[in-house]
Amino acid sequence: MSLFKKFFGTGGESSDEDKESEFNNLQASFSAPADEKFTFNFKKNGGKFLYCENLAEVKDQFENILEENDWFESEAMCFEPKLFSMLDDNKLSYNNPKDPKFLLASCENLIAEEGSILFSSNQIKQQKPNDLPANIVILATTSQILESKSDGLREIKKKYDRNYPTNITTIKYFEKAKEEDFLQYGSSAKNLYLLLLEDL
């Protein structure tokens, strides 16, 4: 349903009950805590969300993703040494991959207001989102959920003090649009799994 229809109605095409339900969903997305808002918007964008209480669960869920997609003993793209052990444990090659099945990465932050993932050169080097593999597995923590992109940029500035990363970008769409959507023009949809580790 278009934004104009949500706000101005459709001239009697939908019932008052439908309109009230849509209004309540819209209102909830504005007033909900950041973690709930992120989860709602992330799923709405087509992302796959896996909540983990500890590192053992992260490892198990990662293996489940590999099994679901038949990615064992294949090539992966990964630029972060702290994540190499997850790939080594599952016999995945990541040194100069020719045809990586997926990207394994962390992120800078999770943006609640649009359900997107904020990256920098620390996770994806100088790769553009369109150059990344179609499948992405992200490891993040609940403390990385922030309200808006501007909060994310402030956090980057605070975290890195002077050595700012480059190539700061977000990925927001995790499935192909069912109908043409001008908002998605120029962005490529990614099949994205988020392993969200509780750290609060």
Beta strands, then each sheet from edge to edge (+ up, - down):
strand 1: 48-52
strand 2: 76-77
strand 3: 102-105
strand 4: 109-111
strand 5: 116-119
strand 6: 135-141
strand 7: 145-146
strand 8: 169-171
strand 9: 191-197
sheet 1: 1+ 9+ 6+ 3+ 2+
sheet 2: 7+ 4+ 5- 8+
end
